[in-house]
């Protein structure tokens, strides 16, 4: 992840100061992230995604040269948000030649994650609840999702993931590139 964050900034010809201004993340925090001295939170990654114009999974994952067809459970990478306890598993990660991704999310009871802006405006998403309850706000409209519920939308504004409990919210999200 460390190399990926630094490479993205360098690919765009941005200084740490320019990225700090564009993302609203302090220069010191960005520097610590790029040196691997601290782990990024979901909120920080969301801000970086908005600057880079890419879904979080593209930011996290290393794009394979030749994508595999079968992705064993043991090979599906997980990312843990140190602030909220949120766990994100890349079931079908981004890959060259594929426009959709499948992501599993687990948000602990009481946890809240806010993304002030979308990483890519208009991005199509499909969210399917596997268990628990999730209060999901998209573009100012809150939806209470229960097991079996499915919400599909195009993402244009802020989002909020909130798990009221008493159990973790467990869901799948399909992300489709525009």
C-alpha positions as CSV (number, residue, x, y, z in Angstrom):
1,X,0.0,0.0,0.0
2,X,2.9,2.4,0.9
3,X,4.4,2.1,-2.6
4,X,1.0,2.5,-4.2
5,X,0.2,5.8,-2.4
6,X,3.5,7.3,-3.3
7,X,3.3,6.1,-6.9
8,X,-0.1,7.6,-7.4
9,X,0.9,11.0,-6.2
10,X,4.1,10.9,-8.3
11,X,2.2,9.7,-11.4
12,X,0.1,12.8,-11.2
13,X,3.1,15.0,-10.7
14,X,1.7,16.3,-7.3
15,X,3.8,17.4,-4.4
16,X,2.8,16.5,-0.9
17,X,1.6,20.1,-0.4
18,X,-0.6,20.0,-3.5
19,X,-2.1,16.6,-2.4
20,X,-2.7,18.0,1.1
21,X,-4.5,21.0,-0.3
22,X,-6.6,18.9,-2.7
23,X,-7.5,16.2,-0.2
24,X,-7.8,18.1,3.0
25,X,-5.3,15.7,4.7
26,X,-2.4,17.3,6.4
27,X,1.0,17.1,4.7
28,X,2.5,15.4,7.8
29,X,-0.2,12.7,7.7
30,X,0.3,12.1,4.0
31,X,4.1,11.8,4.6
32,X,3.6,9.3,7.4
33,X,1.2,7.2,5.2
34,X,3.7,7.2,2.3
35,X,6.5,6.1,4.6
36,X,4.4,3.4,6.1
37,X,4.6,4.9,9.6
38,X,0.8,4.9,10.0
39,X,-2.2,3.0,8.5
40,X,-4.7,4.9,6.5
41,X,-8.3,4.9,7.7
42,X,-11.3,4.5,5.4
43,X,-12.0,8.2,5.7
44,X,-8.5,9.1,4.6
45,X,-8.6,6.6,1.7
46,X,-12.0,8.1,0.7
47,X,-10.5,11.6,0.4
48,X,-7.5,10.3,-1.6
49,X,-9.9,8.4,-3.9
50,X,-11.8,11.6,-4.6
51,X,-8.6,13.4,-5.6
52,X,-7.4,10.6,-7.8
53,X,-10.8,9.9,-9.3
54,X,-10.8,6.1,-8.6
55,X,-12.8,3.7,-6.4
56,X,-11.1,2.6,-3.2
57,X,-10.5,-0.9,-4.5
58,X,-8.4,0.5,-7.3
59,X,-6.4,2.5,-4.8
60,X,-5.8,-0.5,-2.5
61,X,-5.3,-3.3,-5.1
62,X,-2.3,-3.9,-7.3
63,X,-3.5,-4.3,-10.8
64,X,-2.5,-7.7,-12.2
65,X,-0.8,-8.0,-15.6
66,X,-2.9,-11.0,-16.5
67,X,-6.0,-11.3,-14.3
68,X,-6.8,-14.8,-13.0
69,X,-10.3,-16.2,-13.5
70,X,-10.5,-18.2,-10.2
71,X,-9.7,-16.3,-7.0
72,X,-9.5,-18.6,-4.1
73,X,-10.8,-17.4,-0.7
74,X,-7.2,-17.5,0.7
75,X,-6.1,-15.2,-2.1
76,X,-8.7,-12.5,-1.5
77,X,-7.0,-9.6,0.2
78,X,-8.5,-7.9,3.2
79,X,-8.0,-4.4,4.5
80,X,-8.8,-3.4,8.1
81,X,-9.6,0.2,9.1
82,X,-7.8,0.8,12.3
83,X,-10.2,3.5,13.4
84,X,-13.6,1.8,12.9
85,X,-12.8,-1.9,12.8
86,X,-14.3,-2.0,9.3
87,X,-13.1,-5.0,7.2
88,X,-13.1,-4.9,3.4
89,X,-12.4,-8.1,1.4
90,X,-11.7,-7.9,-2.3
91,X,-13.7,-10.9,-3.6
92,X,-13.3,-10.0,-7.2
93,X,-10.6,-7.3,-7.3
94,X,-10.1,-4.7,-10.1
95,X,-8.4,-6.2,-13.1
96,X,-7.5,-5.2,-16.6
97,X,-10.4,-6.0,-19.0
98,X,-13.1,-6.2,-16.3
99,X,-15.4,-3.3,-15.4
100,X,-16.9,-4.7,-12.2
101,X,-15.6,-5.6,-8.8
102,X,-17.2,-7.4,-5.9
103,X,-16.4,-6.3,-2.4
104,X,-17.4,-7.8,1.0
105,X,-17.8,-5.4,3.9
106,X,-18.2,-5.9,7.6
107,X,-18.9,-2.9,9.7
108,X,-18.9,-3.4,13.5
109,X,-21.9,-2.4,15.6
110,X,-21.7,1.3,16.5
111,X,-19.2,2.1,13.7
112,X,-19.7,5.0,11.3
113,X,-17.8,5.9,8.1
114,X,-18.4,9.1,6.2
115,X,-17.2,9.8,2.7
116,X,-17.8,13.5,1.9
117,X,-17.5,12.9,-1.9
118,X,-17.5,10.0,-4.3
119,X,-14.3,8.7,-5.7
120,X,-15.8,8.7,-9.2
121,X,-19.0,10.7,-9.9
122,X,-21.8,8.6,-11.3
123,X,-20.2,5.3,-10.5
124,X,-22.8,2.5,-10.4
125,X,-23.0,0.3,-7.3
126,X,-25.2,-2.5,-6.1
127,X,-25.3,-3.3,-2.3
128,X,-26.7,-6.5,-1.0
129,X,-27.1,-7.1,2.8
130,X,-26.0,-10.5,4.0
131,X,-26.7,-9.9,7.8
132,X,-27.1,-7.3,10.4
133,X,-28.5,-3.8,9.8
134,X,-26.9,-0.9,8.0
135,X,-28.0,2.7,7.9
136,X,-26.6,3.8,4.5
137,X,-27.0,7.4,3.4
138,X,-26.3,8.2,-0.3
139,X,-26.8,11.6,-1.8
140,X,-28.7,12.8,1.4
141,X,-31.2,9.9,1.5
142,X,-30.9,7.4,4.3
143,X,-31.8,3.8,3.7
144,X,-32.1,1.2,6.5
145,X,-30.9,-2.1,5.0
146,X,-31.7,-5.5,6.5
147,X,-30.6,-9.0,5.6
148,X,-31.6,-9.7,2.0
149,X,-32.2,-6.1,1.0
150,X,-30.5,-4.8,-2.1
151,X,-29.9,-1.1,-3.0
152,X,-28.6,0.0,-6.3
153,X,-27.6,3.5,-7.2
154,X,-25.3,5.8,-9.1
155,X,-23.0,7.7,-6.7
156,X,-22.9,11.5,-7.0
157,X,-22.5,12.8,-3.5
158,X,-21.6,12.1,0.0
159,X,-22.2,8.7,1.6
160,X,-22.4,7.4,5.2
161,X,-22.2,3.9,6.5
162,X,-23.6,3.5,10.0
163,X,-24.2,0.2,11.8
164,X,-26.7,0.6,14.7
165,X,-26.1,-2.9,16.0
166,X,-26.4,-5.0,18.0
167,X,-24.6,-7.1,15.4
168,X,-22.1,-6.2,12.7
169,X,-23.4,-5.2,9.2
170,X,-22.2,-7.7,6.6
171,X,-22.8,-6.9,2.9
172,X,-21.6,-7.2,-0.6
173,X,-21.1,-4.3,-3.0
174,X,-20.7,-4.6,-6.7
175,X,-18.9,-1.6,-8.2
176,X,-19.2,-1.0,-12.0
177,X,-16.9,1.4,-13.7
178,X,-18.7,4.1,-15.8
